Amino acid sequence: MAAELGVVSVYPQRAWEALRAIGWSFQAPRPRNPAVAGPEALTHFQKKLAATLAEEEARHPGRSVAHFSRTGTASG
């Protein structure tokens, strides 16, 4: 984005706003029922989840992996 604009760098907030303006999102469709997904899709999802948890653990050493799991709003 910086090269397109002819500048050295772009502030992350401005880049995020530009991506949102064109409708970009982190979200990807997932099967509603994991049993519907084939073994290949399930393996891919599990590897991606493991990598995400490992990345978060590296960012925040000492915190429990359970901290990064999806929980209700009352926990933290």
C-alpha positions in Angstrom: 0.0 0.0 0.0 2.9 2.4 0.8 4.5 1.7 -2.6 1.1 2.5 -4.3 0.9 5.7 -2.5 4.5 6.6 -3.0 5.3 6.9 0.7 7.8 5.1 3.0 5.2 3.5 5.3 1.5 3.6 6.1 0.2 3.7 9.6 -1.5 0.4 10.6 -4.7 2.1 11.5 -5.0 3.8 8.1 -4.2 0.5 6.3 -6.9 -1.3 8.3 -9.4 1.4 7.5 -8.6 1.1 3.8 -9.1 -2.7 3.9 -12.4 -2.4 5.7 -13.5 0.2 3.2 -13.2 -2.4 0.4 -15.0 -5.0 2.4 -12.0 -7.1 3.4 -12.3 -9.3 6.5 -10.4 -11.9 8.4 -13.5 -14.1 8.5 -13.7 -17.2 6.3 -16.7 -19.5 6.0 -16.5 -22.7 8.0 -18.8 -25.7 7.9 -21.7 -25.4 10.4 -21.2 -29.0 11.5 -17.6 -30.4 11.8 -18.9 -33.8 10.8 -19.8 -32.4 7.4 -16.2 -31.4 6.7 -14.0 -34.1 5.3 -10.9 -35.4 7.0 -8.7 -33.1 4.9 -10.5 -30.0 5.9 -10.5 -31.1 9.6 -6.8 -31.7 9.5 -6.2 -28.3 7.9 -8.3 -26.6 10.6 -6.6 -28.4 13.4 -3.1 -27.4 12.1 -4.2 -23.8 11.6 -5.6 -23.7 15.2 -2.4 -25.2 16.6 -0.3 -22.6 14.8 -2.5 -19.8 16.0 -2.3 -21.0 19.6 1.5 -21.4 19.4 1.8 -17.9 18.0 -0.3 -16.4 20.8 1.7 -18.4 23.4 4.9 -16.9 21.9 3.5 -13.4 22.1 2.4 -13.9 25.7 4.6 -16.4 27.5 3.4 -17.6 30.8 -0.3 -17.3 30.0 -2.4 -20.4 29.9 -3.4 -21.6 26.4 -6.9 -21.8 27.9 -6.8 -17.9 28.1 -6.8 -17.8 24.3 -9.7 -20.2 23.8 -13.2 -18.8 23.1 -15.0 -18.2 26.4 -17.9 -16.2 27.7 -17.6 -12.5 28.5 -17.5 -13.1 32.3 -14.2 -15.0 32.2 -10.9 -13.4 31.5 
